[in-house]
């Protein structure tokens, strides 16, 4: 989940991992929290990322998942079980290791 003020560096790094592993079934979804659609769309357009960005304008999903800080990254396994939670920017190397770990199951 992201807010445009925090993710300008992290989202493109995650996009590199996404493009590297999407053929192996990796799916990445970003969620913009608390911002209007036009603001989120403009931000994402400038980033040129290839994974989908969803809107959580009223922070409903953020509250349901217990997000207390942005950005927050959740890594789920193939069954939808949350296996990792990253508070703050997701560094590419550590994010990629977590993804590769789950791909080996």
MOPAC internal coordinates of N, CA, C and O (Angstrom, degrees):
PM7 1SCF
backbone

  N    0.0000 0     0.00 0     0.00 0    0    0    0
  C    1.4323 1     0.00 0     0.00 0    1    0    0
  C    1.5229 1   107.37 1     0.00 0    2    1    0
  O    1.2310 1   121.07 1   -38.50 1    3    2    1
  N    1.3134 1   115.55 1   141.50 1    3    2    1
  C    1.4553 1   116.25 1  -174.66 1    5    3    2
  C    1.5147 1   112.53 1  -140.69 1    6    5    3
  O    1.2310 1   122.15 1   -17.49 1    7    6    5
  N    1.2830 1   113.49 1   162.51 1    7    6    5
  C    1.4490 1   123.27 1   169.38 1    9    7    6
  C    1.5209 1   104.81 1  -125.41 1   10    9    7
  O    1.2310 1   120.29 1   -39.53 1   11   10    9
  N    1.3231 1   117.05 1   140.47 1   11   10    9
  C    1.4592 1   119.95 1  -173.00 1   13   11   10
  C    1.5178 1   113.84 1   -56.77 1   14   13   11
  O    1.2310 1   119.52 1   153.04 1   15   14   13
  N    1.3014 1   118.52 1   -26.96 1   15   14   13
  C    1.4579 1   119.60 1  -176.94 1   17   15   14
  C    1.5279 1   112.67 1   -72.88 1   18   17   15
  O    1.2310 1   119.42 1   164.39 1   19   18   17
  N    1.3170 1   118.71 1   -15.61 1   19   18   17
  C    1.4495 1   120.90 1  -173.45 1   21   19   18
  C    1.5277 1   115.24 1  -108.49 1   22   21   19
  O    1.2310 1   118.92 1   162.41 1   23   22   21
  N    1.3052 1   119.67 1   -17.59 1   23   22   21
  C    1.4569 1   120.38 1  -160.56 1   25   23   22
  C    1.5190 1   116.48 1  -113.43 1   26   25   23
  O    1.2310 1   119.43 1  -168.55 1   27   26   25
  N    1.2924 1   118.69 1    11.45 1   27   26   25
  C    1.4599 1   120.41 1  -175.62 1   29   27   26
  C    1.5188 1   113.23 1   -61.12 1   30   29   27
  O    1.2310 1   119.62 1   151.09 1   31   30   29
  N    1.3222 1   118.33 1   -28.91 1   31   30   29
  C    1.4624 1   121.14 1   178.50 1   33   31   30
  C    1.5248 1   112.22 1   -94.75 1   34   33   31
  O    1.2310 1   120.22 1   139.54 1   35   34   33
  N    1.3172 1   117.18 1   -40.46 1   35   34   33
  C    1.4495 1   121.34 1  -174.69 1   37   35   34
  C    1.5159 1   114.69 1   -69.25 1   38   37   35
  O    1.2310 1   120.17 1   141.44 1   39   38   37
  N    1.3200 1   117.27 1   -38.56 1   39   38   37
  C    1.4633 1   119.68 1  -176.38 1   41   39   38
  C    1.5306 1   112.63 1   -65.91 1   42   41   39
  O    1.2310 1   118.69 1   137.05 1   43   42   41
  N    1.3269 1   120.11 1   -42.95 1   43   42   41
  C    1.4611 1   119.00 1   175.94 1   45   43   42
  C    1.5389 1   112.46 1   -63.89 1   46   45   43
  O    1.2310 1   119.84 1   146.48 1   47   46   45
  N    1.3196 1   117.91 1   -33.52 1   47   46   45
  C    1.4693 1   120.77 1   177.43 1   49   47   46
  C    1.5272 1   110.29 1   -65.90 1   50   49   47
  O    1.2310 1   120.57 1   138.89 1   51   50   49
  N    1.3224 1   116.51 1   -41.11 1   51   50   49
  C    1.4608 1   120.72 1   176.98 1   53   51   50
  C    1.5279 1   110.10 1   -65.75 1   54   53   51
  O    1.2310 1   120.20 1   145.45 1   55   54   53
  N    1.3308 1   117.23 1   -34.55 1   55   54   53
  C    1.4680 1   120.87 1   179.13 1   57   55   54
  C    1.5241 1   111.27 1   -62.28 1   58   57   55
  O    1.2310 1   120.13 1   144.59 1   59   58   57
  N    1.3209 1   117.36 1   -35.41 1   59   58   57
  C    1.4737 1   120.99 1   177.18 1   61   59   58
  C    1.5206 1   109.65 1   -61.82 1   62   61   59
  O    1.2310 1   120.44 1   134.62 1   63   62   61
  N    1.3193 1   116.76 1   -45.38 1   63   62   61
  C    1.4702 1   121.30 1   178.81 1   65   63   62
  C    1.5254 1   109.77 1   -64.53 1   66   65   63
  O    1.2310 1   120.26 1   136.60 1   67   66   65
  N    1.3121 1   117.10 1   -43.40 1   67   66   65
  C    1.4633 1   121.46 1   178.86 1   69   67   66
  C    1.5327 1   110.70 1   -56.58 1   70   69   67
  O    1.2310 1   120.33 1   129.31 1   71   70   69
  N    1.3086 1   116.97 1   -50.69 1   71   70   69
  C    1.4670 1   120.31 1  -177.98 1   73   71   70
  C    1.5241 1   112.15 1   -65.28 1   74   73   71
  O    1.2310 1   120.37 1   150.31 1   75   74   73
  N    1.3043 1   116.90 1   -29.69 1   75   74   73
  C    1.4631 1   121.20 1   179.66 1   77   75   74
  C    1.5354 1   112.10 1   -72.66 1   78   77   75
  O    1.2310 1   120.26 1   146.71 1   79   78   77
  N    1.3427 1   117.10 1   -33.29 1   79   78   77
  C    1.4672 1   120.47 1  -171.71 1   81   79   78
  C    1.5367 1   114.95 1  -118.09 1   82   81   79
  O    1.2310 1   119.14 1  -177.56 1   83   82   81
  N    1.3015 1   119.25 1     2.44 1   83   82   81
  C    1.4633 1   119.74 1  -176.45 1   85   83   82
  C    1.5294 1   112.36 1   -63.46 1   86   85   83
  O    1.2310 1   119.88 1   149.75 1   87   86   85
  N    1.3075 1   117.83 1   -30.25 1   87   86   85
  C    1.4668 1   120.48 1   177.36 1   89   87   86
  C    1.5248 1   112.04 1   -67.67 1   90   89   87
  O    1.2310 1   120.60 1   163.67 1   91   90   89
  N    1.3277 1   116.46 1   -16.33 1   91   90   89
  C    1.4688 1   121.37 1   178.35 1   93   91   90
  C    1.5277 1   111.69 1   -98.11 1   94   93   91
  O    1.2310 1   120.93 1  -170.29 1   95   94   93
  N    1.3246 1   115.82 1     9.71 1   95   94   93
  C    1.4580 1   120.59 1   175.03 1   97   95   94
  C    1.5093 1   116.12 1   100.52 1   98   97   95
  O    1.2310 1   119.75 1  -174.93 1   99   98   97
  N    1.3228 1   118.07 1     5.07 1   99   98   97
  C    1.4694 1   120.24 1   179.49 1  101   99   98
  C    1.5287 1   109.19 1   -72.85 1  102  101   99
  O    1.2310 1   121.60 1   -50.01 1  103  102  101
  N    1.3164 1   114.53 1   129.99 1  103  102  101
  C    1.4640 1   121.57 1   176.38 1  105  103  102
  C    1.5237 1   107.58 1  -120.51 1  106  105  103
  O    1.2310 1   121.09 1   -47.91 1  107  106  105
  N    1.3065 1   115.52 1   132.09 1  107  106  105
  C    1.4652 1   120.86 1   177.89 1  109  107  106
  C    1.5218 1   106.99 1  -120.28 1  110  109  107
  O    1.2310 1   121.12 1   -48.19 1  111  110  109
  N    1.3035 1   115.45 1   131.81 1  111  110  109
  C    1.4584 1   122.18 1   173.44 1  113  111  110
  C    1.5180 1   107.45 1  -128.89 1  114  113  111
  O    1.2310 1   120.47 1   -49.65 1  115  114  113
  N    1.3018 1   116.71 1   130.35 1  115  114  113
  C    1.4612 1   120.67 1   173.71 1  117  115  114
  C    1.5221 1   107.33 1  -101.17 1  118  117  115
  O    1.2310 1   120.81 1   -28.66 1  119  118  117
  N    1.3100 1   116.05 1   151.34 1  119  118  117
  C    1.4609 1   120.82 1   177.50 1  121  119  118
  C    1.5255 1   108.21 1  -128.66 1  122  121  119
  O    1.2310 1   120.93 1   -61.28 1  123  122  121
  N    1.3203 1   115.83 1   118.72 1  123  122  121
  C    1.4500 1   120.31 1   175.59 1  125  123  122
  C    1.5213 1   107.70 1   -83.05 1  126  125  123
  O    1.2310 1   120.60 1   -51.76 1  127  126  125
  N    1.3093 1   116.45 1   128.24 1  127  126  125
  C    1.4647 1   121.42 1  -175.37 1  129  127  126
  C    1.5271 1   111.15 1  -108.04 1  130  129  127
  O    1.2310 1   121.36 1   -57.12 1  131  130  129
  N    1.3330 1   115.01 1   122.88 1  131  130  129
  C    1.4562 1   121.33 1   167.97 1  133  131  130
  C    1.5072 1   117.64 1    76.86 1  134  133  131
  O    1.2310 1   119.66 1  -164.50 1  135  134  133
  N    1.3198 1   118.25 1    15.50 1  135  134  133
  C    1.4577 1   118.87 1  -179.69 1  137  135  134
  C    1.5235 1   110.77 1  -122.73 1  138  137  135
  O    1.2310 1   120.18 1   -26.83 1  139  138  137
  N    1.3142 1   117.25 1   153.17 1  139  138  137
  C    1.4596 1   120.39 1   178.44 1  141  139  138
  C    1.5349 1   111.45 1   -66.06 1  142  141  139
  O    1.2310 1   121.08 1   -24.98 1  143  142  141
  N    1.3144 1   115.54 1   155.02 1  143  142  141
  C    1.4608 1   122.22 1  -177.18 1  145  143  142
  C    1.5305 1   112.36 1   -55.28 1  146  145  143
  O    1.2310 1   119.48 1   135.83 1  147  146  145
  N    1.3130 1   118.60 1   -44.17 1  147  146  145
  C    1.4649 1   120.77 1  -176.44 1  149  147  146
  C    1.5283 1   111.84 1   -64.71 1  150  149  147
  O    1.2310 1   119.89 1   143.33 1  151  150  149
  N    1.3154 1   117.82 1   -36.67 1  151  150  149
  C    1.4664 1   121.64 1   178.09 1  153  151  150
  C    1.5288 1   110.25 1   -66.83 1  154  153  151
  O    1.2310 1   120.81 1   133.70 1  155  154  153
  N    1.3207 1   116.05 1   -46.30 1  155  154  153
  C    1.4614 1   120.81 1   179.47 1  157  155  154
  C    1.5269 1   111.37 1   -63.16 1  158  157  155
  O    1.2310 1   120.21 1   135.62 1  159  158  157
  N    1.3213 1   117.21 1   -44.38 1  159  158  157
  C    1.4667 1   120.81 1  -179.40 1  161  159  158
  C    1.5278 1   111.55 1   -61.85 1  162  161  159
  O    1.2310 1   120.01 1   136.82 1  163  162  161
  N    1.3194 1   117.58 1   -43.18 1  163  162  161
  C    1.4693 1   120.93 1   179.66 1  165  163  162
  C    1.5237 1   110.59 1   -62.79 1  166  165  163
  O    1.2310 1   120.58 1   137.76 1  167  166  165
  N    1.3222 1   116.50 1   -42.24 1  167  166  165
  C    1.4616 1   120.56 1   179.95 1  169  167  166
  C    1.5222 1   111.16 1   -63.51 1  170  169  167
  O    1.2310 1   120.50 1   132.54 1  171  170  169
  N    1.3253 1   116.64 1   -47.46 1  171  170  169
  C    1.4671 1   121.51 1  -177.98 1  173  171  170
  C    1.5279 1   110.63 1   -65.43 1  174  173  171
  O    1.2310 1   120.25 1   141.20 1  175  174  173
  N    1.3079 1   117.13 1   -38.80 1  175  174  173
  C    1.4728 1   120.65 1   179.25 1  177  175  174
  C    1.5247 1   110.50 1   -58.74 1  178  177  175
  O    1.2310 1   120.00 1   138.69 1  179  178  177
  N    1.3045 1   117.60 1   -41.31 1  179  178  177
  C    1.4657 1   121.45 1   179.63 1  181  179  178
  C    1.5230 1   112.69 1   -68.91 1  182  181  179
  O    1.2310 1   120.06 1   152.06 1  183  182  181
  N    1.3345 1   117.49 1   -27.94 1  183  182  181
  C    1.4700 1   120.88 1  -179.39 1  185  183  182
  C    1.5241 1   112.82 1   -76.86 1  186  185  183
  O    1.2310 1   120.78 1   151.62 1  187  186  185
  N    1.3277 1   116.11 1   -28.38 1  187  186  185
  C    1.4688 1   122.38 1  -178.62 1  189  187  186
  C    1.5304 1   112.05 1    58.13 1  190  189  187
  O    1.2310 1   120.81 1  -134.69 1  191  190  189
  N    1.3120 1   116.06 1    45.31 1  191  190  189
  C    1.4626 1   120.31 1   175.94 1  193  191  190
  C    1.5241 1   109.00 1   -87.82 1  194  193  191
  O    1.2310 1   120.82 1   -23.16 1  195  194  193
  N    1.3320 1   116.05 1   156.84 1  195  194  193
  C    1.4585 1   119.73 1  -174.57 1  197  195  194
  C    1.5243 1   113.97 1  -104.94 1  198  197  195
  O    1.2310 1   119.42 1   174.44 1  199  198  197
  N    1.3113 1   118.71 1    -5.56 1  199  198  197
  C    1.4600 1   120.20 1   178.36 1  201  199  198
  C    1.5360 1   109.54 1   -94.38 1  202  201  199
  O    1.2310 1   120.25 1   -24.00 1  203  202  201
  N    1.3379 1   117.12 1   156.00 1  203  202  201
  C    1.4648 1   120.91 1  -176.37 1  205  203  202
  C    1.5332 1   113.10 1   -68.94 1  206  205  203
  O    1.2310 1   121.66 1   -30.13 1  207  206  205
  N    1.3167 1   114.43 1   149.87 1  207  206  205
  C    1.4604 1   122.14 1   175.14 1  209  207  206
  C    1.5286 1   107.96 1  -121.76 1  210  209  207
  O    1.2310 1   121.39 1   -56.19 1  211  210  209
  N    1.3227 1   114.94 1   123.81 1  211  210  209
  C    1.4573 1   121.88 1   179.29 1  213  211  210
  C    1.5232 1   109.49 1  -100.18 1  214  213  211
  O    1.2310 1   120.50 1   -19.72 1  215  214  213
  N    1.3163 1   116.65 1   160.28 1  215  214  213
  C    1.4664 1   120.95 1  -179.81 1  217  215  214
  C    1.5210 1   111.05 1  -108.92 1  218  217  215
  O    1.2310 1   120.95 1   -44.86 1  219  218  217
  N    1.3098 1   115.78 1   135.14 1  219  218  217
  C    1.4580 1   123.48 1   173.06 1  221  219  218
  C    1.5314 1   105.97 1  -126.54 1  222  221  219
  O    1.2310 1   121.42 1  -115.22 1  223  222  221
  N    1.3198 1   114.88 1    64.78 1  223  222  221
  C    1.4608 1   122.17 1  -172.45 1  225  223  222
  C    1.5251 1   112.98 1   -54.76 1  226  225  223
  O    1.2310 1   120.40 1   142.34 1  227  226  225
  N    1.3268 1   116.84 1   -37.66 1  227  226  225
  C    1.4638 1   120.29 1  -176.58 1  229  227  226
  C    1.5307 1   112.65 1  -102.08 1  230  229  227
  O    1.2310 1   120.09 1  -166.53 1  231  230  229
  N    1.3246 1   117.43 1    13.47 1  231  230  229
  C    1.4704 1   124.16 1   176.47 1  233  231  230
  C    1.5316 1   113.59 1    60.87 1  234  233  231
  O    1.2310 1   120.20 1  -153.18 1  235  234  233
  N    1.3069 1   117.23 1    26.82 1  235  234  233
  C    1.4665 1   121.34 1  -179.18 1  237  235  234
  C    1.5317 1   110.69 1   -67.31 1  238  237  235
  O    1.2310 1   120.14 1   129.40 1  239  238  237
  N    1.3280 1   117.34 1   -50.60 1  239  238  237
  C    1.4698 1   120.56 1   179.67 1  241  239  238
  C    1.5244 1   110.48 1   -64.94 1  242  241  239
  O    1.2310 1   120.32 1   140.55 1  243  242  241
  N    1.3228 1   116.99 1   -39.45 1  243  242  241
  C    1.4651 1   120.17 1   179.02 1  245  243  242
  C    1.5244 1   110.89 1   -58.05 1  246  245  243
  O    1.2310 1   120.60 1   137.41 1  247  246  245
  N    1.3082 1   116.45 1   -42.59 1  247  246  245
  C    1.4651 1   120.41 1   178.70 1  249  247  246
  C    1.5254 1   111.18 1   -67.17 1  250  249  247
  O    1.2310 1   120.34 1   138.00 1  251  250  249
  N    1.3306 1   116.95 1   -42.00 1  251  250  249
  C    1.4627 1   120.66 1  -179.37 1  253  251  250
  C    1.5209 1   112.07 1   -63.04 1  254  253  251
  O    1.2310 1   119.96 1   147.00 1  255  254  253
  N    1.3230 1   117.67 1   -33.00 1  255  254  253
  C    1.4629 1   121.68 1  -179.33 1  257  255  254
  C    1.5251 1   112.79 1   -94.63 1  258  257  255
  O    1.2310 1   119.97 1  -175.39 1  259  258  257
  N    1.2986 1   117.66 1     4.61 1  259  258  257
  C    1.4566 1   120.78 1   176.55 1  261  259  258
  C    1.5135 1   114.07 1    70.54 1  262  261  259
  O    1.2310 1   120.13 1  -148.28 1  263  262  261
  N    1.3235 1   117.35 1    31.72 1  263  262  261
  C    1.4650 1   120.87 1   178.98 1  265  263  262
  C    1.5204 1   108.24 1   -74.54 1  266  265  263
  O    1.2310 1   121.10 1   -58.61 1  267  266  265
  N    1.3261 1   115.51 1   121.39 1  267  266  265
  C    1.4626 1   121.02 1   179.89 1  269  267  266
  C    1.5275 1   111.98 1  -116.68 1  270  269  267
  O    1.2310 1   121.07 1   172.97 1  271  270  269
  N    1.3172 1   115.56 1    -7.03 1  271  270  269
  C    1.4596 1   120.81 1  -177.60 1  273  271  270
  C    1.5192 1   108.15 1  -148.25 1  274  273  271
  O    1.2310 1   120.95 1   -36.96 1  275  274  273
  N    1.3291 1   115.78 1   143.04 1  275  274  273
  C    1.4589 1   120.64 1   177.19 1  277  275  274
  C    1.5109 1   109.49 1  -115.64 1  278  277  275
  O    1.2310 1   119.34 1   -38.79 1  279  278  277
  N    1.2917 1   118.87 1   141.21 1  279  278  277
  C    1.4646 1   125.14 1    -4.93 1  281  279  278
  C    1.5272 1   111.84 1   -78.47 1  282  281  279
  O    1.2310 1   121.38 1   -23.18 1  283  282  281
  N    1.3183 1   114.97 1   156.82 1  283  282  281
  C    1.4565 1   123.15 1   171.61 1  285  283  282
  C    1.5191 1   106.83 1  -128.93 1  286  285  283
  O    1.2310 1   120.56 1   -46.79 1  287  286  285
  N    1.3157 1   116.53 1   133.21 1  287  286  285
  C    1.4548 1   121.60 1   179.80 1  289  287  286
  C    1.5145 1   109.19 1  -117.26 1  290  289  287
  O    1.2310 1   121.17 1   -50.40 1  291  290  289
  N    1.3178 1   115.36 1   129.60 1  291  290  289
  C    1.4572 1   121.54 1   175.34 1  293  291  290
  C    1.5147 1   108.15 1  -109.99 1  294  293  291
  O    1.2310 1   120.45 1   -43.58 1  295  294  293
  N    1.3164 1   116.74 1   136.42 1  295  294  293
  C    1.4591 1   121.89 1   175.28 1  297  295  294
  C    1.5201 1   106.86 1  -116.44 1  298  297  295
  O    1.2310 1   121.43 1   -60.38 1  299  298  297
  N    1.3244 1   114.86 1   119.62 1  299  298  297
  C    1.4595 1   121.45 1  -177.23 1  301  299  298
  C    1.5175 1   110.34 1  -109.21 1  302  301  299
  O    1.2310 1   120.86 1   -28.91 1  303  302  301
  N    1.3142 1   115.95 1   151.09 1  303  302  301
  C    1.4609 1   119.64 1   175.41 1  305  303  302
  C    1.5326 1   109.37 1   -83.75 1  306  305  303
  O    1.2310 1   120.52 1     3.19 1  307  306  305
  N    1.3181 1   116.62 1  -176.81 1  307  306  305
  C    1.4671 1   121.63 1  -176.68 1  309  307  306
  C    1.5232 1   112.96 1   -63.97 1  310  309  307
  O    1.2310 1   119.97 1   161.07 1  311  310  309
  N    1.3221 1   117.67 1   -18.93 1  311  310  309
  C    1.4642 1   121.65 1   179.72 1  313  311  310
  C    1.5298 1   111.78 1   -94.41 1  314  313  311
  O    1.2310 1   120.34 1   179.57 1  315  314  313
  N    1.3265 1   116.95 1    -0.43 1  315  314  313
  C    1.4588 1   120.74 1   179.31 1  317  315  314
  C    1.5108 1   114.54 1    87.59 1  318  317  315
  O    1.2310 1   120.30 1  -167.52 1  319  318  317
  N    1.3143 1   117.02 1    12.48 1  319  318  317
  C    1.4572 1   121.67 1   179.22 1  321  319  318
  C    1.5288 1   109.01 1   -86.58 1  322  321  319
  O    1.2310 1   120.46 1   -50.47 1  323  322  321
  N    1.3266 1   116.72 1   129.53 1  323  322  321
  C    1.4691 1   120.58 1   178.37 1  325  323  322
  C    1.5229 1   108.67 1   -68.09 1  326  325  323
  O    1.2310 1   120.38 1   -59.33 1  327  326  325
  N    1.3272 1   116.87 1   120.67 1  327  326  325
  C    1.4674 1   122.39 1  -179.97 1  329  327  326
  C    1.5198 1   113.14 1  -106.46 1  330  329  327
  O    1.2310 1   120.50 1   153.49 1  331  330  329
  N    1.3195 1   116.65 1   -26.51 1  331  330  329
  C    1.4715 1   120.94 1  -179.69 1  333  331  330
  C    1.5283 1   108.55 1  -143.12 1  334  333  331
  O    1.2310 1   121.28 1   -30.15 1  335  334  333
  N    1.3198 1   115.15 1   149.85 1  335  334  333
  C    1.4606 1   121.70 1   175.15 1  337  335  334
  C    1.5222 1   107.19 1  -137.67 1  338  337  335
  O    1.2310 1   120.79 1   -55.61 1  339  338  337
  N    1.3215 1   116.10 1   124.39 1  339  338  337
  C    1.4580 1   121.82 1  -179.32 1  341  339  338
  C    1.5230 1   108.15 1  -112.41 1  342  341  339
  O    1.2310 1   120.69 1   -59.44 1  343  342  341
  N    1.3215 1   116.29 1   120.56 1  343  342  341
  C    1.4603 1   121.11 1   175.10 1  345  343  342
  C    1.5205 1   108.26 1   -94.97 1  346  345  343
  O    1.2310 1   120.62 1   -53.48 1  347  346  345
  N    1.3142 1   116.41 1   126.52 1  347  346  345
  C    1.4634 1   120.51 1  -176.07 1  349  347  346
  C    1.5202 1   110.33 1    93.66 1  350  349  347
  O    1.2310 1   120.96 1     7.93 1  351  350  349
  N    1.3109 1   115.76 1  -172.07 1  351  350  349
  C    1.4591 1   120.75 1  -178.57 1  353  351  350
  C    1.5262 1   111.24 1   -60.12 1  354  353  351
  O    1.2310 1   120.98 1   -42.92 1  355  354  353
  N    1.3127 1   115.73 1   137.08 1  355  354  353
  C    1.4651 1   121.41 1   175.12 1  357  355  354
  C    1.5310 1   107.77 1   -88.58 1  358  357  355
  O    1.2310 1   120.60 1   -66.91 1  359  358  357
  N    1.3145 1   116.46 1   113.09 1  359  358  357
  C    1.4649 1   119.88 1   177.88 1  361  359  358
  C    1.5175 1   108.53 1   -74.19 1  362  361  359
  O    1.2310 1   121.10 1   -40.66 1  363  362  361
  N    1.3059 1   115.51 1   139.34 1  363  362  361
  C    1.4635 1   120.41 1  -172.68 1  365  363  362
  C    1.5269 1   113.07 1   -55.54 1  366  365  363
  O    1.2310 1   119.62 1   131.64 1  367  366  365
  N    1.3131 1   118.32 1   -48.36 1  367  366  365
  C    1.4707 1   120.76 1  -175.79 1  369  367  366
  C    1.5181 1   112.36 1   -62.22 1  370  369  367
  O    1.2310 1   120.27 1   132.85 1  371  370  369
  N    1.3247 1   117.09 1   -47.15 1  371  370  369
  C    1.4620 1   119.25 1  -178.94 1  373  371  370
  C    1.5290 1   110.69 1   -69.94 1  374  373  371
  O    1.2310 1   119.91 1   142.22 1  375  374  373
  N    1.3185 1   117.77 1   -37.78 1  375  374  373
  C    1.4596 1   121.56 1   176.32 1  377  375  374
  C    1.5311 1   110.14 1   -61.12 1  378  377  375
  O    1.2310 1   120.66 1   134.18 1  379  378  377
  N    1.3144 1   116.34 1   -45.82 1  379  378  377
  C    1.4637 1   120.45 1  -179.42 1  381  379  378
  C    1.5273 1   111.29 1   -62.86 1  382  381  379
  O    1.2310 1   119.80 1   139.81 1  383  382  381
  N    1.3232 1   117.99 1   -40.19 1  383  382  381
  C    1.4660 1   120.78 1   178.05 1  385  383  382
  C    1.5222 1   111.17 1   -61.21 1  386  385  383
  O    1.2310 1   120.19 1   138.80 1  387  386  385
  N    1.3183 1   117.24 1   -41.20 1  387  386  385
  C    1.4524 1   121.45 1   179.28 1  389  387  386
  C    1.5395 1   110.41 1   -64.67 1  390  389  387
  O    1.2310 1   120.61 1   138.39 1  391  390  389
  N    1.2986 1   116.44 1   -41.61 1  391  390  389
  C    1.4640 1   120.95 1   178.79 1  393  391  390
  C    1.5211 1   110.63 1   -64.64 1  394  393  391
  O    1.2310 1   120.20 1   132.49 1  395  394  393
  N    1.3143 1   117.22 1   -47.51 1  395  394  393
  C    1.4600 1   121.45 1  -179.51 1  397  395  394
  C    1.5235 1   110.49 1   -62.40 1  398  397  395
  O    1.2310 1   120.05 1   140.90 1  399  398  397
  N    1.3143 1   117.52 1   -39.10 1  399  398  397
  C    1.4614 1   121.80 1   175.90 1  401  399  398
  C    1.5202 1   111.57 1   -54.54 1  402  401  399
  O    1.2310 1   120.57 1   134.06 1  403  402  401
  N    1.3044 1   116.51 1   -45.94 1  403  402  401
  C    1.4632 1   120.14 1  -178.47 1  405  403  402
  C    1.5154 1   112.31 1   -73.13 1  406  405  403
  O    1.2310 1   119.90 1   152.05 1  407  406  405
  N    1.3152 1   117.80 1   -27.95 1  407  406  405
  C    1.4587 1   120.46 1   178.36 1  409  407  406
  C    1.5259 1   111.99 1   -67.43 1  410  409  407
  O    1.2310 1   120.40 1   156.57 1  411  410  409
  N    1.3189 1   116.84 1   -23.43 1  411  410  409
  C    1.4623 1   120.27 1  -177.43 1  413  411  410
  C    1.5298 1   112.41 1   -78.58 1  414  413  411
  O    1.2310 1   119.98 1   171.44 1  415  414  413
  N    1.3454 1   117.65 1    -8.56 1  415  414  413
  C    1.4735 1   120.00 1   178.95 1  417  415  414
  C    1.5040 1   110.92 1   -79.56 1  418  417  415
  O    1.2310 1   120.10 1   180.00 1  419  418  417

